[in-house]
Amino acid sequence: MTPSMEDQEEALVALINHRTSEVQLLRQRLSYYTSKLEEAEKRLRDSESQLARLRGQANVAASGSCVDRTKIVKLEPNSPIHTNESPPIAHNNRKPKLLIPDVIPPSSQNIQLQRTSEKASISTDSESSPSLSSRATIGAKVKEEKSQEVSTDEEVKHIKYKGTKRKLEHKEHDELIPLIGSSTSPRLVHCKSSSLIPSQHKRRLRSLALCPVNDNLFATSALDGVVKLWRIQSKGSGVSLLSSTDCVTPEQRRWPEVIAWHPDGSSLYSVYTADAGESQISVINLNRRQGREYVNFLEDKPHSKGVINSIVFMPWEDICFVTGGSDHAVILWSEDSEKIWKAKTLHKNLHSSAVMGVAGMQQKQIVLSAGADKRIFGFDTHVGREYFKHQIDNKCMNVLPNPCDFNLFMVQTGTPGKQLRLFDMRSRTTELHAFGWKQESSESQSALINQAWSPDGLYITSGSADPVIHIFDIRYNAHKPSHSISAHQKRVFKAVWLKSLPVLISISSDLNIGLHKIK
């Protein structure tokens, strides 16, 4: 049977899209290696000029024997180029050849893009001195260059497992609660510039998560079942794709609902649905040296039905994470002596509806849970019982502790104009303040729209059903946003703050990733 013109057209469009992506990828690689070649040639010329100066010094007799034993290695123009290796550099012939390991293991599903060189070149001014007259000095220069070559590949920290305990980063508690609503005017956060980058996901974006140990790395997931790892370039002016991993479940081919980083940055965790006996948690190991599969599904399936809405690692010494699901259950996951994740039910009868968000408090081992039943619970994991309970006037869709004031937390609700509520752990049934916005597109509140705290704990960013990012200053005594950024063409799901750069990263249903430089 002859294919119709529509089928032929559709096939050609798909082929063109595939070949366009292929051309773009090859151009990016060509640009990267052209830049690397120029840097290597410059270093080679500098080394040759040093050698010429050194040989011209008749008064330094001891340096001659050293120079004669120095071998200059040049790049062959037709030498093969490998995606995950940096080009060779000039080196002393007595030193072993530098082997740069893969940061992200390649697979048939992975797309490895360029790793932009951000290393500083060796200053020619420092090399103009005639004091480089010994092999030890030359070897030190070569060693410095090698350390610069591998610095980019150490973006993802491969931290060896040392048990279930970790040394927590010491965080100072800041009293921010007295500042809430203390000012009649907000301190504005202005957007200097915005840029949109295609996410390369085929379906709507679902989740966005920053790496906890490397501020230049973040991950996205979407309804296409793919989890993508990205790196931020040039101080927030662009991003590069490091890998794409197909994470659909093996049974029903379900996509990840939410993703979360392991606290050491070595792996990514995804949650799914609990229906039809599906696998409920997957782990992407970013370091396969541990001998595990690249994508691994955990055996335990503690949730009984429905979507698992939330996964969060707890800010405690014992590494563990908590999930909350549509089956009303809050589950604590921890590793046993054999490093196998085991699930324990904290509670499944406190909420009478879906648990939409979970979180852990810093100063006490209290697990917060917010549900569609309008209830907020604090559960003490030490004594195994309810620590507090609070009920509000609308469904709760998320809960988020402040990063600086350990007593402050925010709850997202379904009330238009009062979507964000602030609470104090010490008087947890008293609402401190409420923020919100008016939606132009609809009155319905989406649980896919999430918030994030700024690193100093004074601002909240929120997505919205409209194509804007709302920013709230907790010191502002009004209930409206202190500023809004027109960011995308369609609804914004989330916008997160970088710790090291004045940049916001956002995701939207327009399939783009937004980079917004702020001041």
C-alpha positions, 0 to 999 in steps of 0.5 A, spaced: 500 500 500 502 506 497 503 511 503 499 517 503 502 524 502 500 526 509 504 520 511 510 522 507 510 529 509 510 527 516 516 522 515 520 527 512 518 532 517 521 527 523 527 526 518 528 533 518 528 535 525 532 529 527 538 531 522 537 538 524 539 536 531 544 532 528 547 538 525 546 542 531 550 537 535 556 537 530 556 544 530 557 545 537 562 539 538 566 543 532 566 549 535 568 546 542 574 543 539 576 548 535 576 553 541 580 547 544 585 546 538 586 554 539 588 554 546 593 548 545 596 551 539 597 557 544 600 553 549 605 549 544 607 556 542 608 559 548 612 552 550 616 553 544 618 560 545 620 558 552 625 553 550 628 558 545 629 563 550 632 557 555 637 555 549 639 562 548 642 563 555 649 561 554 650 562 562 646 557 564 649 550 562 645 546 567 639 547 563 642 544 557 641 537 559 634 538 562 632 541 555 635 536 551 631 531 554 624 535 554 620 532 548 614 537 545 608 533 543 604 536 537 597 534 536 596 530 529 591 534 525 587 527 523 587 524 530 581 521 532 576 526 537 572 523 542 566 526 545 568 525 552 575 526 552 579 533 552 584 534 547 591 532 549 596 537 551 603 538 551 607 534 556 613 531 559 615 524 556 616 522 563 609 523 565 603 518 564 598 520 559 592 524 562 586 519 561 580 523 563 574 519 565 567 520 563 563 524 567 556 522 565 556 514 562 554 514 555 548 510 553 544 509 547 539 514 550 544 519 552 546 525 548 553 528 550 554 535 548 560 539 549 563 541 555 565 549 554 572 550 556 572 555 562 579 554 564 584 560 565 590 560 560 597 560 562 599 567 562 604 569 557 607 574 562 609 569 567 612 565 562 617 571 559 621 570 565 628 566 564 628 562 570 624 556 567 631 552 567 629 546 571 625 539 569 621 540 576 619 547 574 617 545 567 613 539 570 609 543 575 607 547 569 605 541 565 601 538 572 598 545 572 595 545 565 593 537 566 589 540 573 586 545 569 584 540 563 580 535 568 577 541 572 571 541 568 570 534 568 569 534 576 563 538 575 559 532 577 562 530 584 563 522 585 563 522 592 565 515 595 559 512 599 561 512 606 555 509 610 548 512 611 551 518 615 554 525 613 557 531 616 552 536 615 554 543 612 553 548 618 548 553 617 547 559 621 540 560 623 537 567 621 531 570 625 527 572 619 520 572 622 520 579 625 522 582 618 515 579 615 510 584 613 515 590 616 516 594 610 510 598 606 515 598 600 518 592 597 525 591 595 525 590 588 528 584 584 529 587 577 530 582 571 536 585 567 535 580 561 531 573 559 533 568 554 529 562 552 533 555 551 529 549 548 529 544 553 529 538 547 523 535 551 518 532 546 512 533 551 511 538 557 516 539 562 514 536 569 520 538 574 526 542 575 531 541 580 538 544 582 544 540 584 545 540 592 553 540 591 554 544 584 550 550 583 552 549 575 548 543 574 541 542 574 536 537 572 529 537 568 524 531 567 518 531 562 512 527 560 516 524 555 519 520 561 526 523 559 531 526 565 536 531 562 542 533 566 544 540 564 550 545 566 550 552 566 555 556 562 558 563 562 555 566 568 548 564 566 548 566 559 547 559 556 546 552 558 549 545 555 546 539 555 550 533 558 546 527 558 538 525 556 536 518 560 530 515 558 527 513 565 520 510 564 518 505 568 519 498 565 512 495 566 507 501 564 512 506 561 510 511 566 514 518 566 517 521 572 512 525 576 518 529 580 525 528 581 530 530 587 538 530 587 541 525 592 545 530 597 552 528 595 550 530 588 552 523 585 545 520 583 538 523 581 531 520 584 524 520 581 517 518 583 512 515 579 505 512 580 503 507 585 498 504 580 498 497 577 504 494 581 508 499 578 516 501 580 515 507 585 522 510 585 528 510 580 535 512 581 540 515 576 547 513 578 551 519 575 557 514 577 557 507 575 564 506 578 560 503 584 558 497 579 550 499 579 546 499 573 545 506 570 538 507 572 535 502 577 528 501 580 527 500 587 524 494 589 520 496 595 513 499 593 510 502 599 504 506 596 498 503 595 495 507 589 495 513 585 500 518 583 506 519 588 506 527 588 513 529 592 520 526 594 524 530 598 531 528 602 531 530 609 536 535 612 539 530 617 545 527 619 542 520 617 541 520 609 534 519 608 528 521 603 520 522 604 515 521 599 508 523 599 502 520 595 495 520 593 494 514 597 494 519 603 501 516 606 507 519 608 513 514 607 520 514 610 526 511 606 532 509 609 538 505 607 540 498 611 547 495 612 547 493 605 545 499 602 539 497 600 533 502 600 527 500 605 521 504 606 517 505 612 510 508 613 510 514 618 503 515 617 497 513 612 491 515 616 492 522 618 490 525 612 484 524 609 486 526 602 492 526 597 498 528 600 501 533 595 507 536 599 512 533 604 519 537 607 523 536 613 525 541 618 532 543 620 532 543 627 528 537 629 527 531 625 520 533 624 516 531 617 511 536 614 506 534 610 501 538 606 494 535 603 488 536 599 484 535 605 486 542 607 491 539 613 498 541 615 501 535 619 508 535 623 510 528 624 516 527 630 520 521 627 523 520 634 517 518 638 513 516 632 507 520 633 503 527 630 507 533 633 502 538 631 496 539 626 493 545 623 487 546 618 486 552 613 480 554 609 483 551 602 487 545 599 494 545 600 499 543 594 506 544 597 510 545 603 517 549 603 521 550 609 525 557 609 533 555 608 535 561 613 530 561 619 529 554 621 522 556 624 519 559 618 515 555 613 511 556 607 505 552 605 502 553 598 494 553 597 488 553 592 486 560 594 486 565 589 490 571 592 492 568 598 496 562 594 502 562 599 501 562 607 507 563 612 507 559 618 512 559 625 513 552 627 513 555 634 506 557 633 504 553 627 497 554 627 498 562 627 498 564 620 504 570 619 502 573 613 499 571 606 501 572 599 498 571 592 496 573 585 490 574 581 490 569 575 488 572 568 487 565 564 483 561 570 481 561 577 483 554 578 490 552 582 495 547 579 499 543 583 504 543 578 506 550 579 511 550 585 515 555 589 522 556 591 526 560 596 531 565 595 538 563 598 538 569 603 530 566 605 527 573 604 524 572 597 519 567 594 519 565 587 512 562 584 510 560 577 503 561 575 498 559 570 500 565 566 506 566 563 510 570 568 514 569 574 512 572 581 517 574 586 515 576 593 519 580 598 517 577 605 518 584 608 513 587 604 506 588 608 502 587 602 499 581 599 501 582 592 507 580 588 513 585 589 515 584 582 513 579 576 517 577 570 514 576 563 518 570 562 515 565 557 509 564 552 505 559 556 504 557 564 510 557 568 511 551 572 517 553 577 523 558 577 529 557 582 534 561 584 542 559 583 546 560 590 552 563 586 550 567 581 544 572 580 540 568 576 533 565 576 532 558 572 525 557 570 521 551 566 514 552 562 509 548 558 512 552 552 517 547 552 523 552 554 528 553 559 528 560 561 535 564 564 533 570 567 539 575 570 537 579 576 539 585 580 
